[in-house]
Amino acid sequence: MTEPAHDLLAFPPGFAWGSATSAYQIEGAWNADGKGASIWDRFAADPARIADRRDGRVACDHYHRFVEDLDLMAALGLRHYRFSIAWPRVIPDGDGAVNPSGLDHYDRLVDAMLARSIRPYATLFHWDLPQALEDRGGWAARATVDAYVCYAELVARRLGDRVKDWMTHNEPCVFAFVGHLFGVHAPGRRDLRTALAVAHHLLVSHGAAVPAIRAACPGARVGIVHHLEWVEPATERREDVEAATRHDGAWNRWFLDPLVGRGYPDDLRAWYGADAPRVEPGDLAVIATPTDFLGVNYYTRRIIADAPRGLFGRDVFAARQVYWPFVPRAHFDEWEVAPEGLYRLLVRVRRDYGAAAILVAENGTSWPDEPTAAGHVHDPVRLRYLARHAAAVWQAIQAGVDVRGYFAWSLLDNFEWGFGYTRRFGIVHVDFATQRRTVKASGHWYAALAARNALALADANATL
C-alpha cells in the first residue's frame, strides 16, 4: 500500500542515500598481493586485545568478493558508497616504494562501482596506518604528515579521473584518544601527550592534503569526517556543567574549532597544560584550509556528570557518563538511542561552524541478529533506529541545515575493531564461516527509503 503524500517526509531531490565500510573491517586479504602490515594487523595479532580473540585477516573477504558485494548493493538500489583505501596495500611501508597491485585493486573496485552506477566516496585514512610508519613513531611523528600527503596525492592522481568525492580522515578523535590514550584500539598506546600530538598531526595532514588532492584531481570535492556527540550535563550543578563542557571540548570543539580558523579552544589548552601539542608556525592556517563538506558520524549522545580527576586512571575530562532511566540502549550497552541528538548536533554544526554542506557519513546500530531457519534476518530494532535517525536528518534539513547525504553504517556485518565479530552493524548479515550474505529486513527497508527518497511518517514515529 502506498502512503499518501502527507504521510511522507520527502528529502531534497538528489539526496545521497548510501552505505559505508572501511578497508580493514571488510577486506581481509591481509598480506595478499604485496600488501604491507598495518597497525591493526599487529594489534589484533594479540588475542587478548580483541573481545572474541579473532582478527581481520579474512573479515568479509571483500578483497576477493567485491563484485558480489557491489552487485548486492546495486540490487538494493544504493547508488552511493563510502569506502576506504588501505594505505599499506598501496604503499606497504607508508612511504617509499609503491605497490602496483594495490593501486590496481582500487582501480578495479572503482570501475566496478561505476559500472553499476554507484558513486564512490573514498576515505583515505580509516585507522590502518602502515606498521612500518608506526615503528618510526606513527602519527606522533611529524614525518608521518609528509608521508600521508604523498600517499593522498598518489591515490588521488590514480583514481581522480573517476572518484570526485574524497574524505581525508575518519574520526581523528577516536583514532587519537581510543588508540593512543585509552589503548583499546591500535596501536594500543596510553599517553595523553602522545594522543594530543597524534590529533594535531592528523589535522595538519588533513589541511595539507586538501590542495594536494585538488591539484591531482581537478573538480575534487574534499572533506573530513568527524565523530561528533551531542553532550548534555546530568544536572544544572556547576560541576556537571563544567564537566560536560570539557567532554564536549575534548571530543567536538578540539577537532572542529581549528577547521574554521579558531585554533584550539583556550579552555582545553589550559586543561591539558604541558600535554597540549606543539603547534608549529603556519599549522593552524593549514588546518583551516577551506573544504567542500563536513562528514558527521553520529551514534549516540552523552549525559555527563563531574568526576574526580583520576577516577578512570588519568581521566582526560574529569567527567563520567550517566544514563537516564527508560532510554533504550543499543547492543553497545553504553550507547543510548537518542535520534534527537543528531538533529541538535546538525543544527549546532551549521550554526556554530557555518558548514556549507554536511554528509552524515556514518549512522547505525549493533544488534545480535541471526538468520531464521528460513534464511531471513529480522532486525526491527535496527530498522527503527535507522528510521528515527533519518527523521532527525529530515528535521535538520527543514531547519535550514544543508545535509546532502546519509550513509548507513554499515553495508556488511564486519570486524568491529576491539569487539571483533561480537557486534553486528550491517544491513546485510555475513556468516563469517561461509561468507554467505543475507540482506536483513533493515536492508530491504533502507533500499525502499532510498528508492522513494521519502520517509514514511509512521516509520519516523516508531519506538524501539
DALIN-V243599 format. One line per field, one symbol per residue. ss: DSSP state (h for helix, s for strand, l for the rest). burial: b if it has 9 or more other ideal C-beta (glycine too) atoms within 8 Angstrom, else e. Layout:
BEGIN
ss=???
burial=???
END
This chain:
BEGIN
ss=llllhhhssslllllsssssllhhhhlllllhhhlllshhhhhhllhhhllllllllllllhhhhhhhhhhhhhhllllsssssllhhhhlllllllllhhhhhhhhhhhhhhhhlllsssssssllllshhhhlllhhhllhhhhhhhhhhhhhhhhhlllllsssssslhhhhhhhhhlllllllllllhhhhhhhhhhhhhhhhhhhhhhhhhllllsssssssllssssllllhhhhhhhhhhhhhhhhhhhhhhhlllllhhhhhhhhhhlllllllhhhhhlllllssssslllssssssllllllllllllssssllllllsllllllsllhhhhhhhhhhhhhhhllllssssssllllllllllllllllhhhhhhhhhhhhhhhhhhhllllsssssssllsllllhhhllllllllssssllllsssslhhhhhhhhhhhhlssshhhhllll
burial=eebeeeebbebeeebbbbbbbbbbbbbbbbeebbbbbbbbbbbbeeeebbeeebbbeebbbbbebbeebbbbbbebebbbbbbbbbbbbbbbbbbeeebeebbebbbbbbbbbbebebbbbbbbbbbbbbbbbbebebbbbeebbbbbbbbbbbbbbbbbebbbbbbbbbbbbbbbbbbbbebebbbbbeebebbbbbbbbbbbbbbbbbebbbebbeebbbbbbbbbbbbbbbeeeeebbbbbbbbbbbbbbbbbbbbbeeebbebbbeebeeebeeeeeebbebbbbebebbbbbbbbbbbbbbbeeeeeeebebbbbbeeeeebebbbbeebbbbbbbbbbbbbebbeebebebbbbbbbbbbbebebeeeeebebebbbbbbbbbbbbbbbbbeeebbbbbbbbbbbbbbbbebbbbebbbbbbbbbbeebebbbbbbbbbbbebbeebbbbbebbebee
END
